[in-house]
Amino acid sequence: MSALSVERLSVELGRRNVVDGVSFSVEHGEWVTLIGPNGAGKSTLLRAIAGLVDHEGTVLLDGRPVRRLGRREVARRVAVMPQVPLMPAAMTIREYVLLGRTPYVSYAGREGRRDHAAVEQALARLDLVDLAERELGTLSGGERQRVVLARALAQEAPLLLLDEPTTALDAGRQQEALELIDELRLDAGLTVVAAMHDLTLAGQYAPRLMLLSGGRIVAQGAASEVLTEALVAEHYGARVRVIEGAVIPVRA
Amino acid sequence: MNQRLWLLAATGFLVVALLVGALVGPVHIGLVDALESMIARLPFVHMDSPLSPTQESILWDIRLPRVVLGALVGSMLAVAGASYQGVFRNPLADPYLLGVAAGAGLGATIAVVYLPNGFGFQNALPPSAFLGASLAVVLAYAIGRSAGRGSGGATLVLAGVTVASFFTAVQTFVQQEHSDTLQEVYSWILGRLPSSGWNDVEILLPYVAVAVVGILLHRRLLDVLSVGDEEAATLGVHVGQVRLVVVVCATVGTAAAVAVSGLIGFVGIIVPHAIRLVAGPSYRLLLPLSVLVGAGFLVLADVIARTALSPAELPIGVVTAFFGAPFFAVVLRTSRRMAA
């Protein structure tokens, strides 16, 4: 059974189908990256998979429709790294990572030993043990990214959704973050669905790309099939050369 | 400092405040005598109070009920302010945000103007203020919900502002029509703790107890809400439901407090923020500390209110702002932490 299966999914926002009859499935342990111009529907598609927006069609997580699962049950199956995470400046890293355990704690209850162990494990995995008491407001962009990943890891959800995981990072930190996510995917057997703008990086890390435009999937497959000069020109309106997987903008 | 130390320190502050409140006043009562009088009242203790009957009456029928009432009102306003700031992620939120003050103000004015003799058996002002406050918040919630589904707390806050302006306009109109009642309404608006024995305490206690327990049960979830509605939802929280329950608890408690004490300002903002600045932003610690420190703060403010111009009384709302603002400025300057 697929880790994620999306069938004829449509999302209407402001009387417009932002996602328009999309179908695809993702196998366990796979990494799929959504690419597409601004407004193509990438973020909305991710939000629908996480059960955050009303949708038509079905989203199946391990064969179970997300619409029928409770909020907590979805949160145990899907961890989301938002495009711009809201990180309260005075909260410590450990407190923040502990929030990842929310789906396992009863309504008015407190975290137990199992939860604290999961937090320590996530902190150790991402080299954050020594920083654990630092306040979020004091962190650099790269550190913040690792902290958000640690929270997602503590959530112990098999499916990881990443919305623009590299936007705020410099070139070195972008590579670091993506390498780390790939390691975690292999170690923990995670399934990753990401939305990305950097086409070269998208092609380097995801064996399968899906090009979204106007709410529909217009091309999918390996980077060599999707990242073509013609497709990029048609859907992004950009002039590029593709050289050995690198998508390079050129001036007329 | 760890959590236990903070709670211990705050409890110590409250005990000292309660004792100061019980001992300070025009009639001198010694600390030891007062404590012996309290012990003598415990069941199964056979001991005579060292106080004269007059002192005994001043302590038990006038000062202690007022001190306890101040503690209840102070803890309610502080914890309600802290939880409003949490569910709306708005540092300027106070317990009056959704129209409690304006609604209670209209209710109180109507009681003073149209029901000067009360309901026969009791003063009409507290129940009327309570009803007005509840009505205003229910209206704000209804408007906020129908206007902006899923847009978070911002619509709700705007609806609160709208309802508050409307209620204030009606209140001002009624007041202008009956300018002879201005004095009475104004003194209620500035806030004052009544010295009317244990009756007010008995009325207020159940509301505050239920509200405080209800809010404290949500202290972990309020930490989750601090990452925003959508992220909290991806962590498995029903944000709207949590917000509703916390707002209902905070509002009912605040409405009950306001009904007996008038509109005491500033406590709901200054106490939680002062605690955040020294003890950090986590609601797990912030909420219980707000209960303890809010209670002690208002008891001390009331001591100043009734002694500074003795035998006249200052409105307690004036005291909370006059002493609270400079204190807060000092905390703000000396703290390394950022206000959340």
Chai-1 contact restraints between the chains, C-beta under 6 A:
chainA,res_idxA,chainB,res_idxB,connection_type,confidence,min_distance_angstrom,max_distance_angstrom,comment,restraint_id
A,A50,B,T234,contact,1.0,0.0,6.0,A-B,restraint_1
A,L52,B,A233,contact,1.0,0.0,6.0,A-B,restraint_2
A,R71,B,G236,contact,1.0,0.0,6.0,A-B,restraint_3
A,R71,B,H238,contact,1.0,0.0,6.0,A-B,restraint_4
A,R72,B,G236,contact,1.0,0.0,6.0,A-B,restraint_5
A,A75,B,L235,contact,1.0,0.0,6.0,A-B,restraint_6
A,A75,B,G236,contact,1.0,0.0,6.0,A-B,restraint_7
A,V80,B,T234,contact,1.0,0.0,6.0,A-B,restraint_8
A,P82,B,E231,contact,1.0,0.0,6.0,A-B,restraint_9
A,L86,B,V227,contact,1.0,0.0,6.0,A-B,restraint_10
A,L86,B,G228,contact,1.0,0.0,6.0,A-B,restraint_11
A,P88,B,S226,contact,1.0,0.0,6.0,A-B,restraint_12
A,P88,B,A340,contact,1.0,0.0,6.0,A-B,restraint_13
A,A89,B,M338,contact,1.0,0.0,6.0,A-B,restraint_14
A,A90,B,P281,contact,1.0,0.0,6.0,A-B,restraint_15
A,A90,B,R337,contact,1.0,0.0,6.0,A-B,restraint_16
A,A90,B,M338,contact,1.0,0.0,6.0,A-B,restraint_17
A,A90,B,A340,contact,1.0,0.0,6.0,A-B,restraint_18
A,L99,B,V224,contact,1.0,0.0,6.0,A-B,restraint_19
A,T102,B,V224,contact,1.0,0.0,6.0,A-B,restraint_20
A,T102,B,L235,contact,1.0,0.0,6.0,A-B,restraint_21
A,T102,B,G236,contact,1.0,0.0,6.0,A-B,restraint_22
A,P103,B,G236,contact,1.0,0.0,6.0,A-B,restraint_23
A,A108,B,L217,contact,1.0,0.0,6.0,A-B,restraint_24
A,G137,B,M338,contact,1.0,0.0,6.0,A-B,restraint_25
